[in-house]
Amino acid sequence: MHKAAAPVEVPAAVPSQAPAPAAPAAAESRPAASAPAAEPVAPGVRETRVPIKGVRKATAQAMVGSAFTAPHVTEFVTVDVTRTMRLVEELKADRDMAGLRVNPLLLVARALLVAIRRNPEVNASWDEAAQEIVVKHYVNLGIAAATPRGLIVPNIKDAHAKTLPELASALGELVATAREGRTTPAAMQGGTVTITNVGVFGVDTGTPILNPGESAILAVGAIKLQPWVHKGKVKPRHVTTLALSFDHRLVDGELGSKVLADVAAVLEQPKRLITWA
């Protein structure tokens, strides 16, 4: 079983005023603002009907289309992310990261980008009309976020080309923009791969649905202190479970397993961020 670094708290976003394009996964991140309190139900009322519209309607249509178009496969790995958690604390004190948002999500994102660099075929889409697999030589990294109005997935353009401080800055900007309700439709288009965080809800793992047009989505579970065999002894370690769903038309079991194993390996031993870069 491969080990990896701690799951990262995926920042929540707030939808823009325009309807969001197809949204992805089963797992979302914590909303920036709490959802409106439910209206009190009058005595004797047995049902309440809520109109399906806007972001929720678009998301529902996209998810049904994805689930019944792409043959989903999900693989799981439970990993020791203790070293990643330590690195997060070290980076918070690093001069080059001053003023930037540093959390486990940042390192999960970097680990996934490293895995894609090592296994570029996973960063692809299926062109049904042309009967071609389109391998992308860039990574627009989506971050799934739950909001009171529904799920949105803004993405960081050309995330593969960013340094760690640049990636942290882009993540911070994505969160701030979303929380202010300024996420634009363009920010939610063109994604190539997505991260979704179920860990913020205390959930161990999930089987996320692919964002339409993408071939893979990584779900990050809750990071918990658990007994773990480390150097031959049982010790308390920070442990999490990662789940990778992929489109089996483009990604076979070997490729999917390599990607997930690479993410886990980087999170378990963050020094690979340097040696594998």
C-alpha atoms as one frame of an Amber mdcrd trajectory, in Angstrom:
protein
   0.000   0.000   0.000   1.450   3.358  -0.950   1.589   6.200   1.484   1.060
   9.875   0.824   0.823  13.349   2.147  -2.056  14.811   4.005  -5.198  15.827
   2.278  -5.588  19.439   1.760  -8.515  21.527   2.643 -10.025  22.561  -0.647
 -11.121  26.154  -0.457 -14.742  26.836  -1.135 -15.944  29.014  -3.891 -18.990
  31.086  -4.467 -20.663  30.870  -7.879 -20.643  33.793 -10.254 -23.845  35.439
 -11.351 -23.731  33.614 -14.662 -24.747  29.935 -14.748 -21.788  27.652 -14.164
 -20.674  25.215 -16.839 -20.671  21.517 -16.164 -19.399  20.815 -12.697 -17.601
  17.697 -11.571 -17.269  15.380  -8.770 -19.065  13.657  -6.007 -16.939  15.398
  -3.438 -16.913  19.096  -2.814 -15.202  21.576  -0.541 -16.610  23.525   2.344
 -18.667  26.546   1.254 -17.202  29.945   1.928 -20.443  31.078   3.476 -22.927
  28.900   5.266 -26.061  27.975   3.342 -29.237  29.861   4.218 -31.109  28.393
   7.158 -33.910  26.075   6.129 -37.385  27.598   6.243 -39.455  26.315   9.149
 -41.911  23.623   8.113 -45.495  24.171   9.136 -47.150  21.428  11.200 -48.716
  18.771   9.004 -46.609  19.554   5.923 -45.120  16.270   4.664 -43.181  17.420
   1.593 -41.353  20.463   0.281 -40.610  20.985  -3.396 -37.505  22.929  -4.450
 -37.243  24.143  -8.073 -34.221  22.782  -9.954 -32.570  25.679 -11.732 -29.379
  27.622 -12.254 -26.111  26.111 -11.085 -27.772  23.068  -9.527 -29.616  22.237
 -12.744 -26.473  22.620 -14.859 -24.522  20.465 -12.421 -27.162  17.732 -12.373
 -27.277  17.557 -16.163 -23.490  17.461 -16.394 -23.183  14.721 -13.785 -25.780
  12.510 -15.443 -24.077  13.006 -18.785 -20.668  12.161 -17.336 -21.872   9.117
 -15.395 -23.610   7.575 -18.396 -21.029   8.525 -21.034 -17.656   7.800 -19.468
 -17.028   4.348 -17.952 -15.805   5.289 -14.463 -13.233   3.310 -12.519 -12.108
   4.325  -9.013  -8.977   3.183  -7.185  -8.001   3.906  -3.574  -4.836   4.151
  -1.514  -4.368   4.903   2.188  -1.204   6.839   2.936   0.900   8.232   5.759
   1.038  11.984   5.184   2.944  12.903   8.329   5.947  14.267   6.419   3.690
  16.363   4.210   2.051  17.895   7.253   5.488  18.771   8.618   6.458  20.343
   5.304   3.310  22.472   5.367   4.418  23.933   8.694   7.949  24.519   7.398
   6.666  26.287   4.278   4.501  28.589   6.373   7.722  29.929   7.912   9.561
  30.144   4.574  10.391  33.661   3.410   9.466  32.845  -0.200   5.952  31.816
   0.890   5.297  34.875   3.059   1.746  36.164   2.668   0.631  33.110   0.693
  -1.959  30.508   1.650  -0.047  27.340   2.550  -2.025  24.199   3.398  -2.098
  20.505   2.496  -4.116  21.237  -0.666  -1.166  23.105  -2.095   1.068  20.044
  -1.763  -1.630  17.660  -2.994  -1.968  19.863  -6.075   1.788  19.844  -6.624
   1.923  16.073  -6.131  -0.788  15.569  -8.752   1.059  17.843 -11.196   4.227
  15.797 -10.681   2.281  12.568 -11.292   0.839  14.011 -14.509   4.313  15.033
 -15.685   5.433  11.437 -15.166   2.269   9.991 -16.758   1.126  12.584 -19.329
  -1.413  10.300 -21.019  -3.754  10.712 -18.032  -4.226  14.397 -18.873  -6.505
  13.823 -21.848 -10.038  13.941 -23.202 -12.182  11.772 -25.462 -13.297  13.297
 -28.786 -16.293  11.200 -29.790 -16.937  13.012 -33.078 -13.361  12.638 -34.322
 -12.856   9.281 -32.588  -9.612  10.542 -31.103  -7.966  10.770 -27.712  -6.729
  14.320 -27.169  -3.663  14.445 -24.893  -3.258  17.892 -23.332   0.256  19.269
 -22.948  -0.906  21.743 -20.328  -2.770  21.299 -17.043  -5.734  23.467 -16.095
  -6.209  22.277 -12.526  -9.816  22.332 -11.283 -10.771  22.665  -7.615 -14.298
  21.430  -6.830 -16.178  23.651  -4.394 -19.599  23.292  -2.792 -21.617  26.480
  -2.404 -25.172  27.231  -1.244 -26.127  27.503  -4.919 -24.442  24.311  -5.996
 -21.115  22.832  -7.044 -18.666  24.861  -9.116 -15.199  23.991 -10.376 -12.959
  26.941 -11.223  -9.552  25.957 -12.521  -6.016  27.288 -12.427  -4.845  27.830
 -15.988  -1.443  26.350 -16.886  -0.904  25.092 -13.351   1.864  22.811 -14.637
   4.073  25.809 -15.432   3.836  27.474 -12.020   6.404  27.448  -9.256   5.217
  26.496  -5.769   4.794  30.150  -4.694   2.962  30.899  -7.954   0.685  27.915
  -7.437  -0.031  29.036  -3.861  -0.834  32.527  -5.105  -3.165  31.167  -7.794
  -4.975  28.969  -5.261  -5.372  31.912  -2.917  -6.735  34.090  -5.709  -9.148
  31.356  -6.782 -10.518  31.148  -3.232 -10.785  34.903  -2.731 -12.504  35.403
  -6.066 -14.962  32.633  -5.344 -15.792  33.884  -1.872 -16.513  37.322  -3.275
 -18.852  35.827  -5.871 -16.663  36.962  -8.769 -15.898  33.555 -10.303 -16.511
  33.925 -14.040 -17.732  31.282 -16.502 -14.308  31.440 -18.183 -12.663  30.435
 -14.908 -14.758  27.253 -14.901 -14.093  26.253 -18.506 -11.221  24.341 -20.051
 -10.262  22.231 -17.036  -8.178  19.123 -17.717  -8.081  17.397 -14.306  -9.764
  18.068 -10.953  -9.146  17.756  -7.208 -12.114  17.405  -4.855 -11.852  17.351
  -1.072 -14.316  15.288   0.943 -12.010  15.436   3.946 -13.354  18.827   5.063
 -16.615  17.034   5.889 -14.816  14.415   7.990 -15.331  11.811   5.260 -12.627
   9.206   4.688 -13.040   8.830   0.939 -15.484   8.831  -1.964 -15.956   7.820
  -5.587 -16.020  11.164  -7.411 -17.706  11.621 -10.770 -15.550  12.971 -13.567
 -15.898  16.544 -14.630 -17.233  16.374 -18.225 -14.406  16.533 -20.745 -11.780
  15.326 -18.268 -10.286  11.876 -17.796  -9.397  11.928 -14.081 -10.413  13.388
 -10.722  -8.612  12.997  -7.401 -10.587  12.894  -4.147  -8.813  13.643  -0.858
 -10.165  12.222   2.397  -9.922  13.445   5.976  -6.484  13.469   7.569  -6.604
  11.633  10.866  -4.104  10.671  13.514  -4.101   6.861  13.468  -1.917   3.970
  14.642   0.426   3.135  11.751   3.393   0.832  11.325   6.383   3.131  10.837
   9.948   1.773  10.815   8.762  -1.487  12.311   6.833   0.055  15.192   3.225
   1.087  15.646   3.118   4.861  16.067   0.508   7.611  15.772   0.774   9.049
  12.251  -1.257  11.384  10.101  -3.071   9.187   7.581  -5.481   9.857   4.742
  -7.148   8.000   1.871  -6.916   9.142  -1.746  -9.318   8.048  -4.472  -8.724
   8.463  -8.193 -11.628   8.102 -10.615 -10.757   7.881 -14.292 -12.343   7.331
 -17.690 -11.521   3.744 -18.651 -11.788   4.572 -22.358  -8.609   6.669 -22.055
  -6.976   5.448 -18.867  -6.434   1.738 -18.254  -5.822   0.206 -14.851  -2.052
   0.330 -15.180  -1.937   4.038 -16.003  -4.492   4.939 -13.351  -2.584   2.942
 -10.751   0.705   4.617 -11.664  -0.803   8.086 -11.299  -2.369   7.322  -7.931
   0.792   5.599  -6.689   2.908   8.589  -7.727   0.648  11.052  -5.918   0.791
   8.869  -2.812   4.562   8.492  -3.022   5.106  12.238  -3.242   2.811  12.904
  -0.292   4.529  10.262   1.789   8.014  11.489   0.847   7.700  15.178  -0.170
  11.393  15.301  -1.125  10.244  13.669  -4.360   8.831  17.078  -5.276  12.468
  17.963  -5.917  13.875  14.708  -7.237  10.949  14.055  -9.599  10.464  17.640
 -10.756
